């Protein structure tokens, strides 16, 4: 809301700008996750051993748990590949 109590236009350019979503894919959800520090440390070590970020390790484990429970949606996009996007050979 503005100082006068009027709602502001979300397109007015205030606040952080987000890059546009990739064509054909929805933007990824951002969530706040609170973890016990010792659990996070163990997760980060495990992620490092598998050459993943802690975030990627959490997503990997959640997907595996959902799949094992038969609850992974069929339309869920695969985990994005690691590293830089590949450049087509003709570019």
N, C-alpha and C positions, 0 to 999 in steps of 0.2 A: 504494500500500500504506500501511496505517496504521503508526504507530511500532511497534506490536506485530508487524508483519509480515503482518497480515491484509489481504486485498484489500478495498478500499473500494467501497461501493455507488455506481455512477456517478450515480444519481438522488438522492444525499444532499445535493445543493445546493452542493457545493464546486466551485470553478472557475468560469469565465465561463459565463453562461447564454446560450443561443442562442435567437433568436426562432423561433417555429414556422414550418415551411416553408409556403409559400403553398398553398392548396387546389388540388389537381389537378396540382401541379408538384413535382418533386424539388428538394431543396435544391441549390444550386450548389456545385460542388467548389471548394475553396481549395487552391492550390498555391504553393509557394515557388519563385521563379524568380530565378536569379542571372544578371545580365547585365553585360557590359563597360560601364563608365560612359559611354563615347562612344556605344555602341549605344543605351543607354537614352536619352541626350540626343537623339539623332536620332529615335528612336521618339516621344519626348514632343513634340518640335517638330512632327512629322508629325501626331500625334494632335491637337495644338492647332489646326493648320491645318484639320483636318476636324471640329473641335468635338467631339472625343471625349476621354475620359480615356485615359491610357496603358493601363490594364487593358482598356478596351473596344477599343482599337486592336489590342492583342495578340490578343484573341479574334476580332476581325474578320479579321485576317491569317491566323490559324490555320484558321479556317473556310474562308476562300478557298483556302488551300493544300490543305486536305483535299478540298474540292470539285473543284478542278482535277486532283487525283490520283485522283479517283473513290473516295475513302475516307471521305467524310462520311456518317455513318450516316443512313439515311432517317428514323429516329425522333428525330433531334436537334431539340430545341426551338429555335425562332428566337431570335435575340438579343433580349433584352427592350428595349422601346422606351425612348428617352431621356426624361428629365424626370419630372415628377410623374405619378402615375396619373390617368387621366381620370375625372372625376366624371360619372356618368350624368345626362342632362338632367332626369330626374324626381326627383333627390335634392335 
